Amino acid sequence: MRKLIEKKLLPYVIKPGRYAGGEPGQIVKNPDGRLKYLHAYADMYEIGQSYLGLQTLYHVVNKDNRFLCERVYAVGLDAEELMRKESIPLFSLESSRPAREFDVFGFTLVDETVYTNMLTMLDLSGMAVRWADREDSDPIIIVGGPAVYNPEPLAPFVDLFFIGDAEEGLPEMLGILHEMHGKSKEQKLEVLATRVESVYVPRFYDPQAKPKRSFAREKINARAVPELKPEYYPDQPILPLIDTVHNHLGVEIMRGCPRGCRFCLAGPIYRPVRNRPVSEICNQVETQINNTGYHEITLLALSATDYPELEKLATTLSSRLESRRVSLSMPSLRPGSVSQSLLKSVMTVRRSSLTIAPEAGTERLRLFVGKDFPDEAIYDSVHVAFTNGWTTIKLYFMIGLPSETEEDLLGIADICRNVQRVCREYSSRATINVALSPFVPKSHTPFQWDGVASEEQVYEKIKFIKRHGRLSHVNFKHNDTKLAMLVTVLGRGGQEMADVIESAFRKGCRFDSWSEHFSFDKWLEALTEHGVDPHERLKAIPFTTELPWSHIAKGPSVEHLIRQREKASKEPHAFTPKHEGAEGTAKPDASSMGFGRGRKRLPNKAQVAPTKNRVRLRWGKSARYRYMSHLENLRLLERTLRRAGVPVLYSQGYNPVMRLSLGPPLPLGFTSEAEFLDILLETPLMPYMIDNLRKSLPEGIDIHDAKAVFGKKTSLNAALNRAVYSTPADFLSSTDRLSENINRVLTETKLEVERHGKKETKTVDIRPAVYDLSIVDEKLVMVLGLGEGGYAKPTELMELLSDGLNYPTAAVQFHRSDMYRIDNANVQTNAMDL
């Protein structure tokens, strides 16, 4: 299977690193005697690998020696097309085992936009998408995550839903399935439905979610772990080899939210609030930073500023990590909760982005939705941020909230104008990025019955805000209004939506949260085919209507939610301060904030000019890392240097970076033993530094040579002008024919090839950059130009040499064996001696 993937898939897809696996931290087990569990995230690798819940469950399951847990992600459209063409089934990253060969296939679904991705993954696995059509030998399909608090739209596709925290429930289920090896799927599901709380098995219920079997529960109570145990979090997280959406270490500090925002699904589904001790968090951070080498830590919680010991935690981590140049960040801050000491901890090493979420444009509407802070709290937070050197801030608002008026929309523009005024007191370059997100009613919230503005109405509101908030350096962005409408329709649906979802999947709907892939027209066709009027689904729902998710018990009762919704309409609209940072509390001292144009802030500089010590490494990488780009190679080396504790010199300024310089980039898909890296050190090079570096390198990355480089040197990119590549010639049917082609190419005076750019295609003569071609020890060896020596790609030469050889050029495995310089006197200088 692996050979098929490497030959027919990886060389031809846009981003092969998504499917290659092999990351440091992955766990590969012998499957003999173990229950095989495949954990899926129904979106691209770059999204899923950044999701903390997946990493947590992966390691929780693999800690139990009875189980084997591997991963899979949704494949891109290019990969899907190739896999169907070449009959390559969906496979795991760790072992390339086909998904259908696992005992259990579990999905984490975060929202409604990935429904069709899940069906695509089932279909690529060779299984029927509906449970009624699958074979008994097929894996049991389990689904969990935030999207399953209304499981009904997916009920015809899924064998079992698990509702709630899965750190304890998932191993419990897998343990039962391990004991029941050899039993029928129906027997296994019956035992799980009987013995495991929070399990919902649709086949034991009718289309209205009423039990058909005596053992089936009428209400499914969501599971909540009583505490966040240290063993849930791995010492060695999986370290991606390619860039993901979050290139930092995410650390959960709290689960649940003490606020009662009436629009928010996360509030009820993650209750109760569970805080982690500061000591446990710090120990986890120390261990994981030692094992990963990340340059930034993000403290994760639904509302991080409500963590009761946040300032103590931030101060402690900042002091411990400052010497290692590891910074802190938080996803967003509650207005009025931003203090000087907190921001000083966050900015100790570098400034991360800063997001403040007012949610609504007026105090009246914020109070209505459960956000109890005044406008002044927003401006105070901005003052504190810009006093501490921030020049960019992001504001987040929702539009289309229940009871919203034109005054509330104007309030958003007013807040942006006032924030801009505050920012300009500190910097003329201040930038404000404003995100507008359409309101979507969510299950289990007081607003679940509320109507929603149509797509056209929401878009008009966005244009209204932009028109009245047209200001310099204020940038507005908004989520797709059509997508918000679709999510509302799907999220409010019952089992009748399953036909719509399957039709959309058959029409090609994939990755609906990605604007370049979302096709609203195809969804409208699917809705129309099955008699679903989307505009009817946007209307308010009477309190007396039984909701599709009424059998899922989580958070407050329906009666309590109704009372909350009725109370919201009757509450006074005047703001009454309740929390710190609200009106009436002490504001930051004006003298400390420096109103008016602030003094120019200079970055911290070293008291003594550091001695620059340049070290050059020759390193190489095996096939495991062949699909990493040039920048991804650099990121891997940065993390390795940080893990090894090498005293690298950093740049000055607000966002210091390591002073590193890579040699000429290696084409994607190539292996190498001749890569070069220049490092500036704060201290002279000592032998133990290279020893530590070698120990910290992941398996398959090797240091072949290391030496100090003295004096001012030309960069490697400018100095090197020759590269030597090789590829085995044993795959060819005839080396004689290859020798003939070599002689023909070398006698040509012009070798024209087409190079395809993003905007145009150019014809280029590469003959001046072809210095030698030969067959040595059954290898094809190419000496090609770099930089001033011209530039020719090995793949271009292979195309010219492949005449009559009948072998796909993209599948050829190239290896870079050397780089050097040839001067005008034809003297060769090794890269390590330049």
Number of C-alpha atoms within 10 A of each C-alpha: 12 12 9 13 18 15 15 20 21 22 20 15 18 12 18 20 25 27 25 23 20 22 20 17 17 19 18 14 15 10 13 9 11 16 21 24 24 27 24 24 25 27 28 17 24 18 15 21 24 21 17 16 17 19 18 17 21 25 24 20 23 18 17 13 11 18 21 23 28 28 26 29 26 26 22 19 15 13 21 20 14 16 18 12 10 13 13 20 22 25 25 22 21 19 17 21 17 18 29 21 16 21 21 21 24 24 22 23 21 17 16 21 25 22 26 22 24 26 23 23 25 21 15 24 19 17 18 16 20 18 20 13 11 15 11 13 13 20 22 24 18 22 25 22 20 18 21 24 25 25 27 25 24 29 26 21 24 23 23 23 24 27 29 24 20 22 21 15 20 18 19 16 21 20 15 16 21 18 12 14 12 10 11 11 18 14 11 20 22 16 15 21 22 15 14 16 18 24 26 32 22 24 21 21 17 12 16 15 24 15 18 14 12 9 13 19 21 17 16 19 19 20 22 19 16 10 13 17 11 14 12 17 22 19 20 16 21 20 22 23 22 22 18 16 12 14 17 19 23 19 18 19 24 23 23 18 23 16 16 15 21 23 22 21 20 17 23 21 25 22 17 17 16 18 19 18 14 17 11 12 19 18 13 18 19 14 13 20 23 19 22 24 25 24 22 21 21 18 21 19 20 20 19 21 20 17 20 11 14 16 17 14 20 22 18 15 23 21 12 14 20 15 10 18 20 20 24 26 22 19 16 20 18 20 25 26 19 21 15 17 13 17 23 16 23 22 20 18 23 21 20 19 14 19 19 21 17 24 20 26 25 23 21 20 22 22 21 25 23 15 19 21 25 22 19 18 22 24 20 22 24 24 23 22 22 22 23 17 19 23 20 20 21 18 22 19 18 20 24 23 24 18 13 16 14 11 11 22 23 20 21 27 20 17 21 23 19 15 21 22 13 19 26 18 17 25 20 12 11 20 19 22 16 21 17 20 20 25 20 26 27 22 23 28 27 28 25 23 23 20 19 23 22 18 18 11 12 22 18 12 18 21 11 15 21 19 12 16 21 14 14 11 14 19 16 17 13 16 13 18 20 19 20 21 24 22 20 21 22 23 27 22 21 20 18 17 23 20 17 23 21 21 20 23 20 15 14 17 24 25 23 21 18 13 11 8 13 19 19 16 12 17 20 16 15 22 21 13 12 13 11 17 12 17 13 11 19 22 14 13 16 10 13 6 9 11 19 20 21 20 20 21 20 22 18 15 13 17 11 13 19 18 12 17 20 12 13 19 13 10 11 12 14 9 15 15 14 12 13 14 24 23 18 12 13 9 15 15 9 9 7 10 18 16 14 11 12 15 11 9 10 9 11 9 10 8 6 6 8 11 12 16 18 24 19 21 21 20 17 19 23 15 16 18 26 22 24 25 20 15 13 16 19 16 19 21 21 20 21 24 23 24 22 21 16 21 19 22 21 16 13 13 13 17 15 14 16 18 15 20 16 20 20 21 13 18 18 17 22 20 24 21 19 25 23 24 19 21 23 23 21 17 15 13 18 11 9 10 15 19 12 16 19 18 14 22 19 15 15 12 20 17 19 14 13 18 17 16 17 10 8 7 10 10 14 21 16 13 22 25 22 23 22 20 23 23 19 17 18 11 13 14 13 12 17 10 15 21 16 12 17 20 13 12 18 15 9 9 11 13 18 14 17 11 11 10 8 5 5 7 10 11 11 14 16 20 22 15 21 22 15 13 20 16 17 11 9 13 16 21 23 21 20 26 25 22 14 13 20 16 20 21 15 24 15 16 21 17 14 17 20 17 13 11 15 9 15 13 17 15 15 19 17 21 25 23 16 18 26 20 23 15 12 7 6 8 8 12 15 12 20 19 10 14
